[in-house]
Amino acid sequence: PVRSTAVVAPLPPLDPCLHCCHRMDAVGVAAPGADPFGHEGQAQGYAAYRPTYPSALLDRIWSTPDVRRGLAVDACCGTGKLTTVLAEHFEQVLGLDQSAEQLRHADRGAGNVEYRQADAALLEGVGDGSADVVAIAQALHWLDIPAFCTAARRALRPGGYLVVLGYGVCSLPEGSSQEAAFKRHYHETLGSYLPRGHKDNMWDCDRQLLDSGLANGGVAAARSEFEEPAWVWHKETRRMTADDFIGYLKTWSAYRRWLQAHPDEADPLEALKSQLVAPSGAEDALEVTFPFFLILARATAA
């Protein structure tokens, strides 16, 4: 069973201090020859454990009256979780990612999808004014946001749409011992809300920015290039086994960095898993709530 709630809100004012998250060592570009999202097992973990987006949220895109259905570009497409959904609604879909390993595991079941290894942050190879939609899912917090918005506006036709999707930190039932254990892992083990650059903050990106739904550093950074964005939150509760939940947490870059920083210590997710299962060892499903968000921004006239 799935339980959903949705909230529609205007995008808050831009805080210019919070739009500075860069991916790797340059704006959207890893070091030459590097594949920062191609670590062993990473692409398979993304494909198996990262959540899909709720149809109720995606319907907000398809139901927007003036969205044309020609070319959609999926930037930082990874293994194609969003790309294949776009293929059901657009004549042609182009998936871009800099990670060869992610693309190697991409879903290629749709005949109208083309994948390219390219600098997705700058929409490399996408013609000016050629796209009806530029979409980016769970990746904008890794990029220089104003630079990406400028690239998106270049690639979009006048009246085309920038679609930003993502989700903040999930939660378990409020007040439960499982939720308390997960919060300790998130805040104490990974140091998620410590200042960026703090030795105990394991995230390479601004996690608070993502958990806010990019509220203070999103497409508001490009007011002159897009009309006032619509911003939608949609919470959905899904049932997951403890193994699947731990599999999802293993896809986090902060977990991988923690292991690198503490090579002689026990795996923290093994300890967390022991706190998620019932004392009897029974595999009761966990109720995991994901706070998904959608930002829709219409490109201004040329």
Secondary structure, 3 states (H helix, E strand, C coil): CCEEEEEEEECCCCCHHHCCCCCCCCCCCCCCCCCCCCCCCHHHHHHHHCCCCCHHHHHHHHCCCCCCCCEEEEECCCCCCCHHHHCCCCCEEEEEECCHHHHHCCCCCCCCEEEEECCHHHCCCCCCCCEEEEEEECCHHHCCHHHHHHHHHHHEEEEEEEEEEEECCCECCCCCHHHHHHHHHHHHHCCCCCCCCCCCCCCCCCHHHHHCCCCCCCHHHHCCCECCCEEEEEEEEEEECHHHHHHHHCCCHHHHHHHHHCCCCCCHHHHHHHHHCCCCCCCCCEEEEEEEEEEEEEECCC
